[in-house]
Amino acid sequence: MDKKNALRAGALAAGTSLMMLLMSSPAFAVMRDDGDDPGPGLSVVETLGLFVVAPIVLFLVIAGLVIVGEKSMKQKQS
């Protein structure tokens, strides 16, 4: 039974890997579609701001709101 399960798991992993490789072919990115109108690219500063600074600031705002809410709940219970 152990050998059969290992063979089944290997076949599943191989099939999944093959499908992922076939579906993620970069060749589709080369051809432009009708109606494509890409905008200008982002600068390094804009990219860092959008993908690094903005999530950190959003996390800090949400964490701050949670902390303030917890403190107000503790004061009401006391």
PQR file with spaces between the fields and no chain letter, atoms N, CA, C, O and H, PARSE charges and radii, in Angstrom:
ATOM       1  N    MET     1       0.818   -1.196    0.000 -0.4000 1.5000
ATOM       2  CA   MET     1       0.000    0.000    0.000 -0.0000 2.0000
ATOM       3  C    MET     1       0.857    1.252    0.000  0.5500 1.7000
ATOM       4  O    MET     1       0.504    2.239   -0.646 -0.5500 1.4000
ATOM       5  N    ASP     2       1.969    1.233    0.707 -0.4000 1.5000
ATOM       6  CA   ASP     2       2.816    2.413    0.815 -0.0000 2.0000
ATOM       7  C    ASP     2       3.401    2.797   -0.538  0.5500 1.7000
ATOM       8  O    ASP     2       3.504    3.978   -0.869 -0.5500 1.4000
ATOM       9  H    ASP     2       2.256    0.432    1.232  0.4000 1.0000
ATOM      10  N    LYS     3       3.786    1.778   -1.322 -0.4000 1.5000
ATOM      11  CA   LYS     3       4.362    2.017   -2.639 -0.0000 2.0000
ATOM      12  C    LYS     3       3.313    2.613   -3.581  0.5500 1.7000
ATOM      13  O    LYS     3       3.625    3.477   -4.400 -0.5500 1.4000
ATOM      14  H    LYS     3       3.703    0.818   -1.053  0.4000 1.0000
ATOM      15  N    LYS     4       2.087    2.151   -3.458 -0.4000 1.5000
ATOM      16  CA   LYS     4       0.997    2.633   -4.298 -0.0000 2.0000
ATOM      17  C    LYS     4       0.681    4.100   -3.996  0.5500 1.7000
ATOM      18  O    LYS     4       0.448    4.890   -4.911 -0.5500 1.4000
ATOM      19  H    LYS     4       1.834    1.449   -2.792  0.4000 1.0000
ATOM      20  N    ASN     5       0.674    4.457   -2.716 -0.4000 1.5000
ATOM      21  CA   ASN     5       0.414    5.845   -2.331 -0.0000 2.0000
ATOM      22  C    ASN     5       1.534    6.764   -2.792  0.5500 1.7000
ATOM      23  O    ASN     5       1.281    7.889   -3.222 -0.5500 1.4000
ATOM      24  H    ASN     5       0.863    3.816   -1.973  0.4000 1.0000
ATOM      25  N    ALA     6       2.770    6.290   -2.702 -0.4000 1.5000
ATOM      26  CA   ALA     6       3.903    7.096   -3.148 -0.0000 2.0000
ATOM      27  C    ALA     6       3.840    7.319   -4.656  0.5500 1.7000
ATOM      28  O    ALA     6       4.115    8.421   -5.130 -0.5500 1.4000
ATOM      29  H    ALA     6       2.976    5.376   -2.352  0.4000 1.0000
ATOM      30  N    LEU     7       3.485    6.293   -5.406 -0.4000 1.5000
ATOM      31  CA   LEU     7       3.356    6.422   -6.853 -0.0000 2.0000
ATOM      32  C    LEU     7       2.234    7.390   -7.214  0.5500 1.7000
ATOM      33  O    LEU     7       2.375    8.198   -8.132 -0.5500 1.4000
ATOM      34  H    LEU     7       3.261    5.398   -5.021  0.4000 1.0000
ATOM      35  N    ARG     8       1.136    7.305   -6.499 -0.4000 1.5000
ATOM      36  CA   ARG     8       0.005    8.201   -6.743 -0.0000 2.0000
ATOM      37  C    ARG     8       0.386    9.650   -6.433  0.5500 1.7000
ATOM      38  O    ARG     8       0.050   10.554   -7.198 -0.5500 1.4000
ATOM      39  H    ARG     8       1.021    6.648   -5.754  0.4000 1.0000
ATOM      40  N    ALA     9       1.082    9.876   -5.320 -0.4000 1.5000
ATOM      41  CA   ALA     9       1.500   11.227   -4.966 -0.0000 2.0000
ATOM      42  C    ALA     9       2.509   11.780   -5.973  0.5500 1.7000
ATOM      43  O    ALA     9       2.452   12.957   -6.329 -0.5500 1.4000
ATOM      44  H    ALA     9       1.354    9.142   -4.698  0.4000 1.0000
ATOM      45  N    GLY    10       3.429   10.936   -6.430 -0.4000 1.5000
ATOM      46  CA   GLY    10       4.401   11.370   -7.436 -0.0000 2.0000
ATOM      47  C    GLY    10       3.736   11.731   -8.746  0.5500 1.7000
ATOM      48  O    GLY    10       4.096   12.729   -9.370 -0.5500 1.4000
ATOM      49  H    GLY    10       3.476    9.980   -6.141  0.4000 1.0000
ATOM      50  N    ALA    11       2.764   10.930   -9.177 -0.4000 1.5000
ATOM      51  CA   ALA    11       2.052   11.224  -10.415 -0.0000 2.0000
ATOM      52  C    ALA    11       1.269   12.523  -10.298  0.5500 1.7000
ATOM      53  O    ALA    11       1.221   13.306  -11.247 -0.5500 1.4000
ATOM      54  H    ALA    11       2.471   10.119   -8.670  0.4000 1.0000
ATOM      55  N    LEU    12       0.659   12.756   -9.153 -0.4000 1.5000
ATOM      56  CA   LEU    12      -0.082   13.991   -8.935 -0.0000 2.0000
ATOM      57  C    LEU    12       0.845   15.195   -8.947  0.5500 1.7000
ATOM      58  O    LEU    12       0.525   16.218   -9.553 -0.5500 1.4000
ATOM      59  H    LEU    12       0.698   12.120   -8.382  0.4000 1.0000
ATOM      60  N    ALA    13       1.996   15.084   -8.280 -0.4000 1.5000
ATOM      61  CA   ALA    13       2.953   16.184   -8.255 -0.0000 2.0000
ATOM      62  C    ALA    13       3.510   16.463   -9.644  0.5500 1.7000
ATOM      63  O    ALA    13       3.655   17.623  -10.031 -0.5500 1.4000
ATOM      64  H    ALA    13       2.256   14.253   -7.787  0.4000 1.0000
ATOM      65  N    ALA    14       3.823   15.414  -10.397 -0.4000 1.5000
ATOM      66  CA   ALA    14       4.348   15.597  -11.751 -0.0000 2.0000
ATOM      67  C    ALA    14       3.301   16.230  -12.662  0.5500 1.7000
ATOM      68  O    ALA    14       3.616   17.124  -13.447 -0.5500 1.4000
ATOM      69  H    ALA    14       3.705   14.472  -10.084  0.4000 1.0000
ATOM      70  N    GLY    15       2.070   15.771  -12.557 -0.4000 1.5000
ATOM      71  CA   GLY    15       0.999   16.341  -13.377 -0.0000 2.0000
ATOM      72  C    GLY    15       0.742   17.802  -13.048  0.5500 1.7000
ATOM      73  O    GLY    15       0.536   18.620  -13.944 -0.5500 1.4000
ATOM      74  H    GLY    15       1.815   15.044  -11.919  0.4000 1.0000
ATOM      75  N    THR    16       0.753   18.125  -11.777 -0.4000 1.5000
ATOM      76  CA   THR    16       0.533   19.503  -11.362 -0.0000 2.0000
ATOM      77  C    THR    16       1.668   20.396  -11.847  0.5500 1.7000
ATOM      78  O    THR    16       1.428   21.501  -12.334 -0.5500 1.4000
ATOM      79  H    THR    16       0.920   17.460  -11.049  0.4000 1.0000
ATOM      80  N    SER    17       2.898   19.923  -11.715 -0.4000 1.5000
ATOM      81  CA   SER    17       4.052   20.709  -12.170 -0.0000 2.0000
ATOM      82  C    SER    17       4.006   20.930  -13.671  0.5500 1.7000
ATOM      83  O    SER    17       4.285   22.031  -14.146 -0.5500 1.4000
ATOM      84  H    SER    17       3.093   19.025  -11.320  0.4000 1.0000
ATOM      85  N    LEU    18       3.660   19.902  -14.415 -0.4000 1.5000
ATOM      86  CA   LEU    18       3.574   20.017  -15.866 -0.0000 2.0000
ATOM      87  C    LEU    18       2.495   21.016  -16.276  0.5500 1.7000
ATOM      88  O    LEU    18       2.713   21.832  -17.171 -0.5500 1.4000
ATOM      89  H    LEU    18       3.434   19.008  -14.029  0.4000 1.0000
ATOM      90  N    MET    19       1.350   20.956  -15.634 -0.4000 1.5000
ATOM      91  CA   MET    19       0.275   21.898  -15.962 -0.0000 2.0000
ATOM      92  C    MET    19       0.666   23.332  -15.628  0.5500 1.7000
ATOM      93  O    MET    19       0.338   24.255  -16.373 -0.5500 1.4000
ATOM      94  H    MET    19       1.173   20.293  -14.906  0.4000 1.0000
ATOM      95  N    MET    20       1.365   23.522  -14.513 -0.4000 1.5000
ATOM      96  CA   MET    20       1.809   24.863  -14.141 -0.0000 2.0000
ATOM      97  C    MET    20       2.803   25.407  -15.167  0.5500 1.7000
ATOM      98  O    MET    20       2.741   26.581  -15.532 -0.5500 1.4000
ATOM      99  H    MET    20       1.632   22.772  -13.908  0.4000 1.0000
ATOM     100  N    LEU    21       3.713   24.561  -15.628 -0.4000 1.5000
ATOM     101  CA   LEU    21       4.682   24.997  -16.626 -0.0000 2.0000
ATOM     102  C    LEU    21       4.007   25.335  -17.947  0.5500 1.7000
ATOM     103  O    LEU    21       4.372   26.314  -18.599 -0.5500 1.4000
ATOM     104  H    LEU    21       3.763   23.607  -15.332  0.4000 1.0000
ATOM     105  N    LEU    22       3.037   24.540  -18.343 -0.4000 1.5000
ATOM     106  CA   LEU    22       2.360   24.801  -19.607 -0.0000 2.0000
ATOM     107  C    LEU    22       1.476   26.040  -19.549  0.5500 1.7000
ATOM     108  O    LEU    22       1.390   26.784  -20.526 -0.5500 1.4000
ATOM     109  H    LEU    22       2.740   23.745  -17.813  0.4000 1.0000
ATOM     110  N    MET    23       0.826   26.267  -18.430 -0.4000 1.5000
ATOM     111  CA   MET    23      -0.098   27.393  -18.318 -0.0000 2.0000
ATOM     112  C    MET    23       0.615   28.723  -18.115  0.5500 1.7000
ATOM     113  O    MET    23       0.049   29.774  -18.417 -0.5500 1.4000
ATOM     114  H    MET    23       0.895   25.663  -17.636  0.4000 1.0000
ATOM     115  N    SER    24       1.830   28.699  -17.615 -0.4000 1.5000
ATOM     116  CA   SER    24       2.523   29.955  -17.316 -0.0000 2.0000
ATOM     117  C    SER    24       3.545   30.307  -18.390  0.5500 1.7000
ATOM     118  O    SER    24       4.578   30.908  -18.095 -0.5500 1.4000
ATOM     119  H    SER    24       2.290   27.846  -17.370  0.4000 1.0000
ATOM     120  N    SER    25       3.266   29.943  -19.607 -0.4000 1.5000
ATOM     121  CA   SER    25       4.175   30.219  -20.706 -0.0000 2.0000
ATOM     122  C    SER    25       4.272   31.726  -20.944  0.5500 1.7000
ATOM     123  O    SER    25       3.243   32.389  -21.074 -0.5500 1.4000
ATOM     124  H    SER    25       2.427   29.455  -19.847  0.4000 1.0000
ATOM     125  N    PRO    26       5.477   32.277  -21.005 -0.5600 1.5000
ATOM     126  CA   PRO    26       5.617   33.719  -21.209  0.2800 2.0000
ATOM     127  C    PRO    26       5.350   34.151  -22.645  0.5500 1.7000
ATOM     128  O    PRO    26       5.359   35.349  -22.931 -0.5500 1.4000
ATOM     129  N    ALA    27       5.114   33.214  -23.552 -0.4000 1.5000
ATOM     130  CA   ALA    27       4.885   33.571  -24.951 -0.0000 2.0000
ATOM     131  C    ALA    27       3.630   34.426  -25.118  0.5500 1.7000
ATOM     132  O    ALA    27       3.557   35.231  -26.047 -0.5500 1.4000
ATOM     133  H    ALA    27       5.107   32.242  -23.320  0.4000 1.0000
ATOM     134  N    PHE    28       2.657   34.269  -24.249 -0.4000 1.5000
ATOM     135  CA   PHE    28       1.439   35.058  -24.366 -0.0000 2.0000
ATOM     136  C    PHE    28       1.689   36.530  -24.063  0.5500 1.7000
ATOM     137  O    PHE    28       0.925   37.383  -24.513 -0.5500 1.4000
ATOM     138  H    PHE    28       2.716   33.615  -23.495  0.4000 1.0000
ATOM     139  N    ALA    29       2.720   36.841  -23.325 -0.4000 1.5000
ATOM     140  CA   ALA    29       3.003   38.227  -22.973 -0.0000 2.0000
ATOM     141  C    ALA    29       3.618   38.987  -24.138  0.5500 1.7000
ATOM     142  O    ALA    29       3.605   40.218  -24.135 -0.5500 1.4000
ATOM     143  H    ALA    29       3.341   36.147  -22.959  0.4000 1.0000
ATOM     144  N    VAL    30       4.155   38.294  -25.129 -0.4000 1.5000
ATOM     145  CA   VAL    30       4.817   38.946  -26.251 -0.0000 2.0000
ATOM     146  C    VAL    30       3.797   39.523  -27.225  0.5500 1.7000
ATOM     147  O    VAL    30       4.003   40.604  -27.777 -0.5500 1.4000
ATOM     148  H    VAL    30       4.165   37.294  -25.132  0.4000 1.0000
ATOM     149  N    MET    31       2.705   38.806  -27.435 -0.4000 1.5000
ATOM     150  CA   MET    31       1.702   39.253  -28.402 -0.0000 2.0000
ATOM     151  C    MET    31       0.789   40.292  -27.767  0.5500 1.7000
ATOM     152  O    MET    31       0.308   40.109  -26.648 -0.5500 1.4000
ATOM     153  H    MET    31       2.538   37.928  -26.986  0.4000 1.0000
ATOM     154  N    ARG    32       0.558   41.365  -28.476 -0.4000 1.5000
ATOM     155  CA   ARG    32      -0.334   42.417  -27.998 -0.0000 2.0000
ATOM     156  C    ARG    32      -1.766   42.097  -28.426  0.5500 1.7000
ATOM     157  O    ARG    32      -1.988   41.586  -29.524 -0.5500 1.4000
ATOM     158  H    ARG    32       0.948   41.514  -29.384  0.4000 1.0000
ATOM     159  N    ASP    33      -2.711   42.388  -27.586 -0.4000 1.5000
ATOM     160  CA   ASP    33      -4.111   42.217  -27.923 -0.0000 2.0000
ATOM     161  C    ASP    33      -4.642   43.512  -28.530  0.5500 1.7000
ATOM     162  O    ASP    33      -4.096   44.591  -28.295 -0.5500 1.4000
ATOM     163  H    ASP    33      -2.531   42.804  -26.694  0.4000 1.0000
ATOM     164  N    ASP    34      -5.698   43.394  -29.301 -0.4000 1.5000
ATOM     165  CA   ASP    34      -6.345   44.592  -29.828 -0.0000 2.0000
ATOM     166  C    ASP    34      -6.924   45.384  -28.670  0.5500 1.7000
ATOM     167  O    ASP    34      -7.572   44.822  -27.786 -0.5500 1.4000
ATOM     168  H    ASP    34      -6.141   42.518  -29.492  0.4000 1.0000
ATOM     169  N    GLY    35      -6.694   46.669  -28.676 -0.4000 1.5000
ATOM     170  CA   GLY    35      -7.215   47.528  -27.626 -0.0000 2.0000
ATOM     171  C    GLY    35      -6.271   47.716  -26.464  0.5500 1.7000
ATOM     172  O    GLY    35      -6.588   48.452  -25.530 -0.5500 1.4000
ATOM     173  H    GLY    35      -6.167   47.125  -29.394  0.4000 1.0000
ATOM     174  N    ASP    36      -5.111   47.068  -26.494 -0.4000 1.5000
ATOM     175  CA   ASP    36      -4.130   47.284  -25.427 -0.0000 2.0000
ATOM     176  C    ASP    36      -3.635   48.715  -25.472  0.5500 1.7000
ATOM     177  O    ASP    36      -3.278   49.227  -26.533 -0.5500 1.4000
ATOM     178  H    ASP    36      -4.853   46.470  -27.253  0.4000 1.0000
ATOM     179  N    ASP    37      -3.614   49.342  -24.341 -0.4000 1.5000
ATOM     180  CA   ASP    37      -3.089   50.700  -24.245 -0.0000 2.0000
ATOM     181  C    ASP    37      -2.332   50.818  -22.927  0.5500 1.7000
ATOM     182  O    ASP    37      -2.823   51.424  -21.975 -0.5500 1.4000
ATOM     183  H    ASP    37      -3.904   48.926  -23.479  0.4000 1.0000
ATOM     184  N    PRO    38      -1.125   50.230  -22.874 -0.5600 1.5000
ATOM     185  CA   PRO    38      -0.386   50.271  -21.613  0.2800 2.0000
ATOM     186  C    PRO    38       0.061   51.691  -21.283  0.5500 1.7000
ATOM     187  O    PRO    38       0.467   52.457  -22.157 -0.5500 1.4000
ATOM     188  N    GLY    39      -0.025   52.010  -20.023 -0.4000 1.5000
ATOM     189  CA   GLY    39       0.405   53.323  -19.582 -0.0000 2.0000
ATOM     190  C    GLY    39       1.903   53.373  -19.396  0.5500 1.7000
ATOM     191  O    GLY    39       2.599   52.384  -19.626 -0.5500 1.4000
ATOM     192  H    GLY    39      -0.355   51.388  -19.313  0.4000 1.0000
ATOM     193  N    PRO    40       2.402   54.521  -18.982 -0.5600 1.5000
ATOM     194  CA   PRO    40       3.839   54.639  -18.744  0.2800 2.0000
ATOM     195  C    PRO    40       4.253   53.789  -17.544  0.5500 1.7000
ATOM     196  O    PRO    40       3.452   53.552  -16.639 -0.5500 1.4000
ATOM     197  N    GLY    41       5.494   53.339  -17.540 -0.4000 1.5000
ATOM     198  CA   GLY    41       5.989   52.514  -16.443 -0.0000 2.0000
ATOM     199  C    GLY    41       6.179   53.320  -15.173  0.5500 1.7000
ATOM     200  O    GLY    41       6.199   54.551  -15.198 -0.5500 1.4000
ATOM     201  H    GLY    41       6.144   53.532  -18.275  0.4000 1.0000
ATOM     202  N    LEU    42       6.319   52.612  -14.064 -0.4000 1.5000
ATOM     203  CA   LEU    42       6.548   53.266  -12.780 -0.0000 2.0000
ATOM     204  C    LEU    42       8.044   53.472  -12.561  0.5500 1.7000
ATOM     205  O    LEU    42       8.869   52.659  -12.980 -0.5500 1.4000
ATOM     206  H    LEU    42       6.303   51.612  -14.044  0.4000 1.0000
ATOM     207  N    SER    43       8.372   54.572  -11.896 -0.4000 1.5000
ATOM     208  CA   SER    43       9.772   54.782  -11.529 -0.0000 2.0000
ATOM     209  C    SER    43      10.094   53.913  -10.314  0.5500 1.7000
ATOM     210  O    SER    43       9.206   53.289   -9.733 -0.5500 1.4000
ATOM     211  H    SER    43       7.702   55.232  -11.555  0.4000 1.0000
ATOM     212  N    VAL    44      11.362   53.880   -9.942 -0.4000 1.5000
ATOM     213  CA   VAL    44      11.779   53.087   -8.786 -0.0000 2.0000
ATOM     214  C    VAL    44      11.123   53.619   -7.518  0.5500 1.7000
ATOM     215  O    VAL    44      10.671   52.840   -6.679 -0.5500 1.4000
ATOM     216  H    VAL    44      12.084   54.387  -10.414  0.4000 1.0000
ATOM     217  N    VAL    45      11.068   54.932   -7.374 -0.4000 1.5000
ATOM     218  CA   VAL    45      10.466   55.541   -6.178 -0.0000 2.0000
ATOM     219  C    VAL    45       8.973   55.230   -6.116  0.5500 1.7000
ATOM     220  O    VAL    45       8.449   54.907   -5.050 -0.5500 1.4000
ATOM     221  H    VAL    45      11.434   55.565   -8.055  0.4000 1.0000
ATOM     222  N    GLU    46       8.290   55.326   -7.251 -0.4000 1.5000
ATOM     223  CA   GLU    46       6.858   55.011   -7.271 -0.0000 2.0000
ATOM     224  C    GLU    46       6.608   53.544   -6.959  0.5500 1.7000
ATOM     225  O    GLU    46       5.662   53.209   -6.247 -0.5500 1.4000
ATOM     226  H    GLU    46       8.715   55.588   -8.117  0.4000 1.0000
ATOM     227  N    THR    47       7.452   52.672   -7.488 -0.4000 1.5000
ATOM     228  CA   THR    47       7.299   51.242   -7.235 -0.0000 2.0000
ATOM     229  C    THR    47       7.509   50.925   -5.767  0.5500 1.7000
ATOM     230  O    THR    47       6.717   50.196   -5.171 -0.5500 1.4000
ATOM     231  H    THR    47       8.221   52.944   -8.067  0.4000 1.0000
ATOM     232  N    LEU    48       8.566   51.464   -5.177 -0.4000 1.5000
ATOM     233  CA   LEU    48       8.821   51.230   -3.747 -0.0000 2.0000
ATOM     234  C    LEU    48       7.711   51.812   -2.891  0.5500 1.7000
ATOM     235  O    LEU    48       7.302   51.199   -1.905 -0.5500 1.4000
ATOM     236  H    LEU    48       9.209   52.057   -5.661  0.4000 1.0000
ATOM     237  N    GLY    49       7.225   52.973   -3.252 -0.4000 1.5000
ATOM     238  CA   GLY    49       6.136   53.581   -2.491 -0.0000 2.0000
ATOM     239  C    GLY    49       4.865   52.764   -2.556  0.5500 1.7000
ATOM     240  O    GLY    49       4.167   52.604   -1.554 -0.5500 1.4000
ATOM     241  H    GLY    49       7.558   53.471   -4.053  0.4000 1.0000
ATOM     242  N    LEU    50       4.564   52.246   -3.739 -0.4000 1.5000
ATOM     243  CA   LEU    50       3.323   51.512   -3.929 -0.0000 2.0000
ATOM     244  C    LEU    50       3.364   50.118   -3.326  0.5500 1.7000
ATOM     245  O    LEU    50       2.377   49.669   -2.743 -0.5500 1.4000
ATOM     246  H    LEU    50       5.130   52.377   -4.552  0.4000 1.0000
ATOM     247  N    PHE    51       4.497   49.423   -3.457 -0.4000 1.5000
ATOM     248  CA   PHE    51       4.559   48.022   -3.050 -0.0000 2.0000
ATOM     249  C    PHE    51       5.285   47.781   -1.724  0.5500 1.7000
ATOM     250  O    PHE    51       5.260   46.660   -1.217 -0.5500 1.4000
ATOM     251  H    PHE    51       5.299   49.787   -3.930  0.4000 1.0000
ATOM     252  N    VAL    52       5.925   48.796   -1.153 -0.4000 1.5000
ATOM     253  CA   VAL    52       6.625   48.622    0.125 -0.0000 2.0000
ATOM     254  C    VAL    52       6.063   49.579    1.173  0.5500 1.7000
ATOM     255  O    VAL    52       5.593   49.146    2.225 -0.5500 1.4000
ATOM     256  H    VAL    52       5.945   49.707   -1.565  0.4000 1.0000
ATOM     257  N    VAL    53       6.111   50.874    0.885 -0.4000 1.5000
ATOM     258  CA   VAL    53       5.720   51.873    1.888 -0.0000 2.0000
ATOM     259  C    VAL    53       4.213   51.847    2.156  0.5500 1.7000
ATOM     260  O    VAL    53       3.793   51.864    3.313 -0.5500 1.4000
ATOM     261  H    VAL    53       6.493   51.226    0.030  0.4000 1.0000
ATOM     262  N    ALA    54       3.411   51.805    1.113 -0.4000 1.5000
ATOM     263  CA   ALA    54       1.953   51.833    1.304 -0.0000 2.0000
ATOM     264  C    ALA    54       1.439   50.651    2.135  0.5500 1.7000
ATOM     265  O    ALA    54       0.623   50.871    3.031 -0.5500 1.4000
ATOM     266  H    ALA    54       3.752   51.791    0.173  0.4000 1.0000
ATOM     267  N    PRO    55       1.875   49.404    1.884 -0.5600 1.5000
ATOM     268  CA   PRO    55       1.398   48.312    2.752  0.2800 2.0000
ATOM     269  C    PRO    55       1.862   48.449    4.202  0.5500 1.7000
ATOM     270  O    PRO    55       1.118   48.114    5.122 -0.5500 1.4000
ATOM     271  N    ILE    56       3.078   48.936    4.410 -0.4000 1.5000
ATOM     272  CA   ILE    56       3.565   49.121    5.785 -0.0000 2.0000
ATOM     273  C    ILE    56       2.732   50.173    6.496  0.5500 1.7000
ATOM     274  O    ILE    56       2.335   49.975    7.645 -0.5500 1.4000
ATOM     275  H    ILE    56       3.683   49.209    3.662  0.4000 1.0000
ATOM     276  N    VAL    57       2.458   51.298    5.825 -0.4000 1.5000
ATOM     277  CA   VAL    57       1.643   52.354    6.428 -0.0000 2.0000
ATOM     278  C    VAL    57       0.233   51.847    6.704  0.5500 1.7000
ATOM     279  O    VAL    57      -0.329   52.126    7.764 -0.5500 1.4000
ATOM     280  H    VAL    57       2.780   51.459    4.892  0.4000 1.0000
ATOM     281  N    LEU    58      -0.337   51.113    5.770 -0.4000 1.5000
ATOM     282  CA   LEU    58      -1.680   50.556    5.968 -0.0000 2.0000
ATOM     283  C    LEU    58      -1.708   49.598    7.153  0.5500 1.7000
ATOM     284  O    LEU    58      -2.648   49.618    7.948 -0.5500 1.4000
ATOM     285  H    LEU    58       0.120   50.887    4.909  0.4000 1.0000
ATOM     286  N    PHE    59      -0.675   48.756    7.273 -0.4000 1.5000
ATOM     287  CA   PHE    59      -0.584   47.846    8.409 -0.0000 2.0000
ATOM     288  C    PHE    59      -0.511   48.621    9.718  0.5500 1.7000
ATOM     289  O    PHE    59      -1.196   48.275   10.681 -0.5500 1.4000
ATOM     290  H    PHE    59       0.088   48.741    6.627  0.4000 1.0000
ATOM     291  N    LEU    60       0.314   49.667    9.762 -0.4000 1.5000
ATOM     292  CA   LEU    60       0.460   50.448   10.994 -0.0000 2.0000
ATOM     293  C    LEU    60      -0.840   51.167   11.360  0.5500 1.7000
ATOM     294  O    LEU    60      -1.177   51.265   12.540 -0.5500 1.4000
ATOM     295  H    LEU    60       0.870   49.948    8.979  0.4000 1.0000
ATOM     296  N    VAL    61      -1.562   51.662   10.376 -0.4000 1.5000
ATOM     297  CA   VAL    61      -2.842   52.326   10.657 -0.0000 2.0000
ATOM     298  C    VAL    61      -3.844   51.326   11.222  0.5500 1.7000
ATOM     299  O    VAL    61      -4.515   51.613   12.213 -0.5500 1.4000
ATOM     300  H    VAL    61      -1.288   51.583    9.417  0.4000 1.0000
ATOM     301  N    ILE    62      -3.949   50.157   10.599 -0.4000 1.5000
ATOM     302  CA   ILE    62      -4.887   49.143   11.089 -0.0000 2.0000
ATOM     303  C    ILE    62      -4.493   48.662   12.473  0.5500 1.7000
ATOM     304  O    ILE    62      -5.354   48.513   13.340 -0.5500 1.4000
ATOM     305  H    ILE    62      -3.404   49.924    9.793  0.4000 1.0000
ATOM     306  N    ALA    63      -3.191   48.412   12.702 -0.4000 1.5000
ATOM     307  CA   ALA    63      -2.735   47.982   14.025 -0.0000 2.0000
ATOM     308  C    ALA    63      -3.008   49.057   15.066  0.5500 1.7000
ATOM     309  O    ALA    63      -3.410   48.744   16.187 -0.5500 1.4000
ATOM     310  H    ALA    63      -2.492   48.533   11.998  0.4000 1.0000
ATOM     311  N    GLY    64      -2.798   50.316   14.713 -0.4000 1.5000
ATOM     312  CA   GLY    64      -3.082   51.416   15.639 -0.0000 2.0000
ATOM     313  C    GLY    64      -4.550   51.487   16.000  0.5500 1.7000
ATOM     314  O    GLY    64      -4.900   51.705   17.161 -0.5500 1.4000
ATOM     315  H    GLY    64      -2.472   50.571   13.803  0.4000 1.0000
ATOM     316  N    LEU    65      -5.415   51.304   15.009 -0.4000 1.5000
ATOM     317  CA   LEU    65      -6.853   51.325   15.288 -0.0000 2.0000
ATOM     318  C    LEU    65      -7.264   50.157   16.187  0.5500 1.7000
ATOM     319  O    LEU    65      -8.114   50.319   17.063 -0.5500 1.4000
ATOM     320  H    LEU    65      -5.131   51.127   14.066  0.4000 1.0000
ATOM     321  N    VAL    66      -6.676   49.003   15.978 -0.4000 1.5000
ATOM     322  CA   VAL    66      -6.981   47.850   16.825 -0.0000 2.0000
ATOM     323  C    VAL    66      -6.515   48.109   18.256  0.5500 1.7000
ATOM     324  O    VAL    66      -7.245   47.810   19.202 -0.5500 1.4000
ATOM     325  H    VAL    66      -5.986   48.872   15.267  0.4000 1.0000
ATOM     326  N    ILE    67      -5.317   48.656   18.431 -0.4000 1.5000
ATOM     327  CA   ILE    67      -4.783   48.935   19.767 -0.0000 2.0000
ATOM     328  C    ILE    67      -5.652   49.960   20.487  0.5500 1.7000
ATOM     329  O    ILE    67      -5.960   49.797   21.668 -0.5500 1.4000
ATOM     330  H    ILE    67      -4.724   48.899   17.663  0.4000 1.0000
ATOM     331  N    VAL    68      -6.048   51.019   19.775 -0.4000 1.5000
ATOM     332  CA   VAL    68      -6.913   52.040   20.388 -0.0000 2.0000
ATOM     333  C    VAL    68      -8.257   51.423   20.776  0.5500 1.7000
ATOM     334  O    VAL    68      -8.793   51.719   21.844 -0.5500 1.4000
ATOM     335  H    VAL    68      -5.798   51.151   18.816  0.4000 1.0000
ATOM     336  N    GLY    69      -8.798   50.571   19.915 -0.4000 1.5000
ATOM     337  CA   GLY    69     -10.063   49.912   20.230 -0.0000 2.0000
ATOM     338  C    GLY    69      -9.957   48.993   21.431  0.5500 1.7000
ATOM     339  O    GLY    69     -10.871   48.942   22.254 -0.5500 1.4000
ATOM     340  H    GLY    69      -8.362   50.330   19.047  0.4000 1.0000
ATOM     341  N    GLU    70      -8.851   48.263   21.544 -0.4000 1.5000
ATOM     342  CA   GLU    70      -8.640   47.375   22.691 -0.0000 2.0000
ATOM     343  C    GLU    70      -8.504   48.171   23.986  0.5500 1.7000
ATOM     344  O    GLU    70      -9.047   47.777   25.018 -0.5500 1.4000
ATOM     345  H    GLU    70      -8.108   48.304   20.876  0.4000 1.0000
ATOM     346  N    LYS    71      -7.787   49.283   23.935 -0.4000 1.5000
ATOM     347  CA   LYS    71      -7.619   50.097   25.143 -0.0000 2.0000
ATOM     348  C    LYS    71      -8.946   50.687   25.599  0.5500 1.7000
ATOM     349  O    LYS    71      -9.222   50.749   26.797 -0.5500 1.4000
ATOM     350  H    LYS    71      -7.346   49.604   23.097  0.4000 1.0000
ATOM     351  N    SER    72      -9.768   51.122   24.645 -0.4000 1.5000
ATOM     352  CA   SER    72     -11.063   51.688   25.028 -0.0000 2.0000
ATOM     353  C    SER    72     -11.985   50.605   25.595  0.5500 1.7000
ATOM     354  O    SER    72     -12.782   50.880   26.491 -0.5500 1.4000
ATOM     355  H    SER    72      -9.543   51.072   23.672  0.4000 1.0000
ATOM     356  N    MET    73     -11.882   49.375   25.079 -0.4000 1.5000
ATOM     357  CA   MET    73     -12.681   48.262   25.603 -0.0000 2.0000
ATOM     358  C    MET    73     -12.253   47.918   27.031  0.5500 1.7000
ATOM     359  O    MET    73     -13.102   47.625   27.873 -0.5500 1.4000
ATOM     360  H    MET    73     -11.234   49.151   24.351  0.4000 1.0000
ATOM     361  N    LYS    74     -10.954   47.949   27.312 -0.4000 1.5000
ATOM     362  CA   LYS    74     -10.450   47.647   28.659 -0.0000 2.0000
ATOM     363  C    LYS    74     -10.908   48.716   29.649  0.5500 1.7000
ATOM     364  O    LYS    74     -11.240   48.400   30.792 -0.5500 1.4000
ATOM     365  H    LYS    74     -10.264   48.187   26.627  0.4000 1.0000
ATOM     366  N    GLN    75     -10.928   49.990   29.214 -0.4000 1.5000
ATOM     367  CA   GLN    75     -11.340   51.055   30.107 -0.0000 2.0000
ATOM     368  C    GLN    75     -12.828   50.949   30.423  0.5500 1.7000
ATOM     369  O    GLN    75     -13.236   51.267   31.540 -0.5500 1.4000
ATOM     370  H    GLN    75     -10.658   50.247   28.286  0.4000 1.0000
ATOM     371  N    LYS    76     -13.632   50.518   29.488 -0.4000 1.5000
ATOM     372  CA   LYS    76     -15.076   50.370   29.717 -0.0000 2.0000
ATOM     373  C    LYS    76     -15.357   49.227   30.680  0.5500 1.7000
ATOM     374  O    LYS    76     -16.293   49.304   31.476 -0.5500 1.4000
ATOM     375  H    LYS    76     -13.300   50.259   28.581  0.4000 1.0000
ATOM     376  N    GLN    77     -14.539   48.141   30.617 -0.4000 1.5000
ATOM     377  CA   GLN    77     -14.754   46.995   31.479 -0.0000 2.0000
ATOM     378  C    GLN    77     -14.276   47.249   32.908  0.5500 1.7000
ATOM     379  O    GLN    77     -14.791   46.638   33.844 -0.5500 1.4000
ATOM     380  H    GLN    77     -13.778   48.077   29.970  0.4000 1.0000
ATOM     381  N    SER    78     -13.317   48.124   33.086 -0.4000 1.5000
ATOM     382  CA   SER    78     -12.762   48.376   34.427 -0.0000 2.0000
ATOM     383  C    SER    78     -13.677   49.181   35.293  0.5500 1.7000
ATOM     384  O    SER    78     -13.344   49.469   36.442 -0.5500 1.4000
ATOM     385  H    SER    78     -12.899   48.619   32.325  0.4000 1.0000
